[in-house]
Amino acid sequence: MSFDELLRPFEFEFFVNGLTVATLAGALCGLVGVYVVLKGMSYIGHGLSHAIFGGFAASALLGVNFFLGAGAWGFAAAMMINGVTRRRAIGSDAAIGVITTASFAIGVALIKRYGSGGKNPDSLLFGQILGVSDADVWLLAAVTLAAALVVFFLYRPLLFSTFDPEVAEVSGVATGRVDALLTLVLAASILATMTVLGVTLVAAALVIPAVVARMLTDSFGRMLILATVIGAVCGFVGMNLSYHLDIPSGPMIVLTGAALFAAVFISTGRRGLRRAGVLHEHSGALTA
């Protein structure tokens, strides 16, 4: 393949928009995914994306803006998960399974009974990256910037509540507020990236960059940076490969990340697993 053929898709505005969105979505998912992975709530990305589908159906039925309706629905579902989990009688995985699947079922029932109000549910389920508009690009850029600012200004409270929430609460950290804010960022991130990846693939985009970064470093700060860069690279490379290989962009982005995970896992071997274990020790010393 010649160099001119590699650059040919950049002549099309729809591809440039799609590439920008894919890169931003990868970076955003990588950054937020670090907290999801370290909190042991990797399933929440998958669950919240399904919960937001219920909000899509409700907003279509009521005739309200999709991002407002689905976003409020997703945030409410996430807060219910947090509320149930904090009681500690029920594990987070069980709470996510009950609340999010029920929300998804409500969405399916509403669409089946009343229709989708002229909106295409398939675009939300599987993504429609080549149909994104300039407004979608700016929205995703705004959510990415907001998430980066939250992580920057609340770095230590987020770190402390991630690794040792009980001690953090005793030490004066408002863990409930910190968790609520992180939940809001996660819900907004999932909502903004669903146009790229769809309901079915958001969870993979949240988890893979963070897991790869965790195998490459034992520093929490470097893990945040690495996961963000890895996510962005996977989005950029996957989007280009999807064009040249004629494969849907969402699956190609996830497959690119999966291939990178396999390569890092094989090359680092036991060293990568040791780094993952040492990370908690380093982070504990930092919070102390």
C-alpha angles and dihedrals in degrees: 000000000000126000091247090056090052091054097042097091090057088071090072119079093210090057093048090051091047092048092050092049093046092051093047092045091051092050093047094048091047093052097045092038091067091069092042092054097043092048089054092240100118090138091062093079091056092042098047092048088056091046091053089055086066088054090051091056093045094048091049091051094048094042095236128138111286097226093049096044098040092040093053090046093050093047091049090051091048092050090050089052090050091048093051093043095050090061086065093209089101124043120240092243091056092046091050091048095052101041101039098042090049089051092049090049090052089053093050091047093050093049092046092049103037106014128238099281093249093306121124111240091189091069089058095044097048105016130246105220097162090057096058119126132214087262090058090052093051092045092053091045090052093049091048092051092047092051091049091050092050091051092046098049097037098037098128099040089049091047093048095047091046097056104027112013095166094055090040091057092048089048092058102264111141093230093174092058092042091052091046092052092047089049090052091051091048093049091048091048093051092046093050095047099044090086087062104040106013129222094297100057107034093093092057092051090052096048108035101061092046093049092048091049091049090058091050101051143024093207120096093209093051089046090059092051095043094048091051093049093044091051091049092048092049090051093048097044094040092052092052092046091050090058097047096040095040093234123139110269099233096056091041092054091050092045090052089054092046091052090051090049091052092048094049093043092053095043098046098038113167092355090067092050091049091052089053090054096044091052092076091052093050092046091049090054091048094051090048 
